[in-house]
Amino acid sequence: MSGVTFESLVARLTEQSVPITELIDMTARLQASGAIDQAALLYKLWEKCNPTDPLRYVAGFNLGTLLSARGDLAGAKVAYEQSLAVNPDFYPSYINLGNVLERMGDANGAVTQWTTITQRLAAVTGPSIEHKKTAYKQIGRVLETNQQHVACEATLRQGLTLDPTQNDVAQHFLS
């Protein structure tokens, strides 16, 4: 990281206010150099040093993504839950929390997270449509895997109602 040590980054986080954008830059450089564990530690430290920052949900989400990629599913679950506690309208955390729960063997918990998105996103905007489509696809996939064909069909139908051009969803629906 060209002259910047991990210790100096830790000192900077604890001695002064560091905006979330700088934290993301710091952790990206650590990740690029292969120091994933150190990047995760910086996110955790930043959250402790910034307990009232309204953007803590971003740090929690990024931490969850790092931990999930490292296979620390329990840690990722906690990070996503904390992200949602700060901002329950940050839908990518629901999607990723559902993925983590599924990987942990909790298909029902995963479906619950994705269903939350479909229920909370009433407004029809570009991002909300994409989040809803993703949620319906995830729910349908898990229901199909668990042999819940009637519920799967109903879920896929809802997804196709949002966007009938989803060839991958249409193919599952018709099969």
C-alpha contacts under 8 A as a table, 3 or more apart, distances in Angstrom:
res1	aa1	res2	aa2	distance
1	M	4	V	5.59
1	M	5	T	7.25
1	M	29	R	6.58
1	M	30	L	7.27
1	M	33	S	7.30
4	V	8	S	6.55
4	V	9	L	7.35
5	T	8	S	5.18
5	T	9	L	6.49
6	F	9	L	5.08
6	F	10	V	6.28
6	F	38	Q	7.52
7	E	10	V	5.06
7	E	11	A	6.15
8	S	11	A	4.98
8	S	12	R	6.09
9	L	12	R	5.06
9	L	13	L	6.25
9	L	26	M	7.76
10	V	13	L	5.16
10	V	14	T	6.30
10	V	42	L	6.97
10	V	45	L	7.86
11	A	14	T	5.25
11	A	15	E	5.92
12	R	15	E	5.23
12	R	16	Q	5.90
12	R	18	V	7.63
13	L	16	Q	5.87
13	L	17	S	6.65
13	L	18	V	6.13
13	L	45	L	7.42
13	L	46	W	6.35
13	L	49	C	7.33
14	T	17	S	7.77
14	T	45	L	7.93
14	T	46	W	7.92
14	T	49	C	6.50
17	S	50	N	7.92
18	V	22	E	6.40
18	V	23	L	6.71
19	P	22	E	5.45
19	P	23	L	6.47
20	I	23	L	4.90
20	I	24	I	6.15
20	I	55	L	7.10
20	I	58	V	7.87
20	I	59	A	7.34
21	T	24	I	5.14
21	T	25	D	6.33
22	E	25	D	4.95
22	E	26	M	6.10
23	L	26	M	5.00
23	L	27	T	6.13
23	L	42	L	7.73
23	L	43	Y	7.47
23	L	46	W	7.75
24	I	27	T	5.20
24	I	28	A	5.97
25	D	28	A	5.07
25	D	29	R	6.32
26	M	29	R	5.36
26	M	30	L	6.43
26	M	39	A	7.74
27	T	30	L	4.94
27	T	31	Q	6.05
27	T	38	Q	7.97
27	T	39	A	4.71
27	T	40	A	7.72
27	T	42	L	7.06
27	T	43	Y	7.76
28	A	31	Q	5.04
28	A	32	A	6.07
28	A	39	A	7.59
29	R	32	A	5.06
29	R	33	S	6.35
30	L	33	S	5.20
30	L	34	G	6.37
30	L	35	A	5.01
30	L	36	I	6.51
30	L	38	Q	6.97
30	L	39	A	5.72
31	Q	34	G	4.95
31	Q	35	A	5.21
31	Q	36	I	4.99
31	Q	39	A	6.38
32	A	35	A	7.42
35	A	38	Q	5.37
35	A	39	A	6.35
36	I	39	A	5.01
36	I	40	A	6.27
36	I	66	L	7.28
37	D	40	A	5.11
37	D	41	L	6.25
38	Q	41	L	4.93
38	Q	42	L	6.27
39	A	42	L	5.14
39	A	43	Y	6.50
40	A	43	Y	5.21
40	A	44	K	6.36
40	A	63	L	5.84
40	A	66	L	6.70
40	A	67	L	7.37
41	L	44	K	5.08
41	L	45	L	6.06
42	L	45	L	5.03
42	L	46	W	5.95
43	Y	46	W	5.12
43	Y	47	E	6.23
43	Y	59	A	5.91
43	Y	60	G	7.45
43	Y	62	N	7.90
43	Y	63	L	6.14
44	K	47	E	5.23
44	K	48	K	6.44
44	K	63	L	7.58
45	L	48	K	5.12
45	L	49	C	6.17
46	W	49	C	5.04
46	W	50	N	5.96
46	W	59	A	7.94
47	E	50	N	5.14
47	E	51	P	5.96
47	E	56	R	6.30
47	E	59	A	7.05
47	E	60	G	7.85
48	K	51	P	5.75
50	N	53	D	5.42
50	N	56	R	7.56
51	P	56	R	7.57
52	T	56	R	7.79
53	D	56	R	5.69
54	P	57	Y	7.34
54	P	86	V	7.28
55	L	58	V	5.55
55	L	59	A	7.19
56	R	59	A	5.17
56	R	60	G	6.21
56	R	83	S	6.88
56	R	86	V	6.80
57	Y	60	G	4.95
57	Y	61	F	6.02
57	Y	82	Q	7.06
57	Y	83	S	3.96
57	Y	84	L	6.70
57	Y	85	A	7.87
57	Y	86	V	5.55
57	Y	87	N	6.06
57	Y	90	F	7.91
58	V	61	F	5.08
58	V	62	N	6.13
58	V	83	S	6.87
59	A	62	N	5.15
59	A	63	L	5.95
59	A	83	S	7.62
60	G	63	L	5.03
60	G	64	G	6.04
60	G	79	A	4.97
60	G	80	Y	6.06
60	G	82	Q	6.33
60	G	83	S	4.82
61	F	64	G	5.05
61	F	65	T	6.25
61	F	79	A	6.45
61	F	80	Y	5.58
61	F	83	S	5.78
61	F	93	S	6.15
62	N	65	T	5.04
62	N	66	L	6.28
63	L	66	L	5.11
63	L	67	L	6.12
63	L	76	A	7.07
63	L	79	A	6.30
64	G	67	L	5.12
64	G	68	S	5.89
64	G	75	G	7.06
64	G	76	A	4.04
64	G	77	K	6.86
64	G	78	V	7.67
64	G	79	A	4.91
64	G	80	Y	5.64
65	T	68	S	5.17
65	T	69	A	6.17
65	T	76	A	6.78
65	T	96	N	7.82
66	L	69	A	5.26
66	L	70	R	6.34
66	L	76	A	7.70
67	L	70	R	5.02
67	L	71	G	6.27
67	L	72	D	5.04
67	L	73	L	6.71
67	L	75	G	6.28
67	L	76	A	5.11
68	S	71	G	5.06
68	S	72	D	5.44
68	S	73	L	5.33
68	S	75	G	7.71
68	S	76	A	5.28
68	S	100	V	7.11
69	A	72	D	7.53
72	D	75	G	5.40
72	D	76	A	6.16
73	L	76	A	4.92
73	L	77	K	5.98
73	L	100	V	6.10
73	L	103	R	7.82
73	L	104	M	7.03
74	A	77	K	5.11
74	A	78	V	6.43
75	G	78	V	5.22
75	G	79	A	6.24
76	A	79	A	5.00
76	A	80	Y	6.15
76	A	97	L	7.76
76	A	100	V	7.26
77	K	80	Y	5.30
77	K	81	E	6.13
77	K	97	L	6.01
77	K	100	V	6.48
77	K	101	L	7.37
78	V	81	E	5.07
78	V	82	Q	6.10
79	A	82	Q	5.11
79	A	83	S	6.15
80	Y	83	S	4.90
80	Y	84	L	6.24
80	Y	93	S	5.54
80	Y	94	Y	7.54
80	Y	96	N	7.44
80	Y	97	L	5.84
81	E	84	L	5.12
81	E	85	A	6.17
81	E	93	S	7.78
81	E	97	L	7.44
82	Q	85	A	4.92
82	Q	86	V	6.44
83	S	86	V	5.38
83	S	87	N	6.25
83	S	88	P	7.72
83	S	90	F	7.95
83	S	93	S	6.84
84	L	87	N	4.89
84	L	88	P	4.50
84	L	89	D	7.40
84	L	90	F	6.71
84	L	93	S	6.56
84	L	94	Y	7.61
85	A	88	P	6.00
87	N	90	F	5.71
88	P	91	Y	7.50
90	F	93	S	6.05
90	F	94	Y	7.52
91	Y	94	Y	5.19
91	Y	95	I	6.54
91	Y	117	I	6.52
91	Y	131	H	6.90
92	P	95	I	5.04
92	P	96	N	6.16
92	P	131	H	7.54
93	S	96	N	5.18
93	S	97	L	5.81
94	Y	97	L	5.06
94	Y	98	G	6.00
94	Y	113	Q	5.42
94	Y	114	W	6.31
94	Y	116	T	7.75
94	Y	117	I	7.04
95	I	98	G	5.18
95	I	99	N	6.36
95	I	113	Q	6.93
95	I	114	W	6.07
95	I	134	T	7.84
95	I	135	A	6.76
96	N	99	N	4.92
96	N	100	V	6.20
97	L	100	V	5.06
97	L	101	L	6.11
97	L	110	A	7.16
97	L	113	Q	7.01
98	G	101	L	5.09
98	G	102	E	6.11
98	G	109	G	6.90
98	G	110	A	3.86
98	G	111	V	6.69
98	G	112	T	7.70
98	G	113	Q	5.37
98	G	114	W	6.33
99	N	102	E	5.11
99	N	103	R	6.23
99	N	110	A	6.43
100	V	103	R	5.04
100	V	104	M	6.18
100	V	110	A	7.66
101	L	104	M	4.93
101	L	105	G	6.38
101	L	106	D	5.14
101	L	107	A	6.72
101	L	109	G	6.20
101	L	110	A	5.23
102	E	105	G	5.06
102	E	106	D	5.05
102	E	107	A	4.89
102	E	109	G	7.46
102	E	110	A	5.43
103	R	106	D	7.34
106	D	109	G	5.30
106	D	110	A	6.30
107	A	110	A	5.00
107	A	111	V	6.18
107	A	142	V	6.72
108	N	111	V	5.14
108	N	112	T	6.15
109	G	112	T	5.01
109	G	113	Q	6.42
110	A	113	Q	5.26
110	A	114	W	6.46
110	A	139	I	7.92
111	V	114	W	5.17
111	V	115	T	5.92
111	V	138	Q	7.68
111	V	139	I	5.44
111	V	142	V	7.49
112	T	115	T	5.06
112	T	116	T	6.17
113	Q	116	T	5.19
113	Q	117	I	6.91
114	W	117	I	5.30
114	W	118	T	6.77
114	W	135	A	4.87
114	W	136	Y	7.28
114	W	138	Q	7.26
114	W	139	I	6.59
115	T	118	T	5.12
115	T	119	Q	6.27
115	T	135	A	6.92
115	T	136	Y	7.79
115	T	139	I	7.54
116	T	119	Q	5.19
116	T	120	R	6.01
117	I	120	R	5.17
117	I	121	L	5.95
117	I	131	H	7.28
117	I	132	K	6.42
117	I	135	A	6.77
118	T	121	L	5.62
118	T	122	A	7.76
118	T	132	K	5.40
118	T	135	A	6.84
118	T	136	Y	7.56
119	Q	122	A	6.89
121	L	124	V	7.65
121	L	128	S	6.14
121	L	132	K	7.28
123	A	128	S	7.06
124	V	128	S	6.22
124	V	129	I	6.28
125	T	128	S	5.23
125	T	129	I	6.02
126	G	129	I	5.35
126	G	130	E	6.45
127	P	130	E	5.15
127	P	131	H	6.23
128	S	131	H	5.06
128	S	132	K	6.02
129	I	132	K	5.09
129	I	133	K	6.01
129	I	162	L	7.10
130	E	133	K	5.11
130	E	134	T	6.13
131	H	134	T	5.15
131	H	135	A	6.12
132	K	135	A	5.00
132	K	136	Y	6.11
132	K	159	G	7.55
133	K	136	Y	5.19
133	K	137	K	6.14
133	K	159	G	5.59
133	K	162	L	7.16
133	K	163	D	7.79
134	T	137	K	5.14
134	T	138	Q	6.17
135	A	138	Q	5.15
135	A	139	I	6.10
136	Y	139	I	5.10
136	Y	140	G	5.97
136	Y	155	T	6.05
136	Y	156	L	6.47
136	Y	158	Q	7.33
136	Y	159	G	5.50
137	K	140	G	5.14
137	K	141	R	6.05
137	K	155	T	7.99
137	K	156	L	6.89
137	K	159	G	7.09
137	K	169	V	7.10
138	Q	141	R	5.14
138	Q	142	V	6.28
139	I	142	V	5.31
139	I	143	L	6.07
139	I	152	C	7.45
139	I	155	T	7.07
140	G	143	L	5.10
140	G	144	E	5.97
140	G	151	A	7.83
140	G	152	C	4.75
140	G	153	E	7.41
140	G	155	T	5.76
140	G	156	L	5.90
141	R	144	E	5.18
141	R	145	T	6.16
141	R	152	C	7.51
142	V	145	T	5.02
142	V	146	N	6.16
143	L	146	N	5.06
143	L	147	Q	6.25
143	L	148	Q	5.03
143	L	149	H	6.80
143	L	151	A	6.83
143	L	152	C	5.22
144	E	147	Q	5.08
144	E	148	Q	5.68
144	E	149	H	5.79
144	E	152	C	5.73
145	T	148	Q	7.64
148	Q	151	A	5.70
148	Q	152	C	6.03
149	H	152	C	4.86
149	H	153	E	6.01
150	V	153	E	5.19
150	V	154	A	6.36
151	A	154	A	5.14
151	A	155	T	6.15
152	C	155	T	5.13
152	C	156	L	6.12
153	E	156	L	5.18
153	E	157	R	6.07
153	E	173	F	6.16
154	A	157	R	5.10
154	A	158	Q	6.38
155	T	158	Q	5.15
155	T	159	G	6.41
156	L	159	G	4.99
156	L	160	L	6.17
156	L	169	V	6.53
156	L	170	A	7.83
156	L	172	H	7.96
156	L	173	F	6.21
157	R	160	L	5.07
157	R	161	T	6.17
157	R	173	F	7.29
158	Q	161	T	5.06
158	Q	162	L	6.70
159	G	162	L	5.32
159	G	163	D	6.59
159	G	164	P	7.89
159	G	169	V	7.72
160	L	163	D	4.96
160	L	164	P	4.54
160	L	165	T	7.50
160	L	166	Q	6.79
160	L	169	V	7.08
160	L	170	A	7.10
161	T	164	P	5.98
163	D	166	Q	6.17
164	P	167	N	7.87
164	P	170	A	7.63
165	T	170	A	7.96
166	Q	169	V	5.43
166	Q	170	A	6.16
167	N	170	A	4.99
167	N	171	Q	6.01
168	D	171	Q	5.23
168	D	172	H	6.56
169	V	172	H	5.24
169	V	173	F	6.11
170	A	173	F	4.93
170	A	174	L	6.07
171	Q	174	L	5.32
171	Q	175	S	6.27
172	H	175	S	5.25
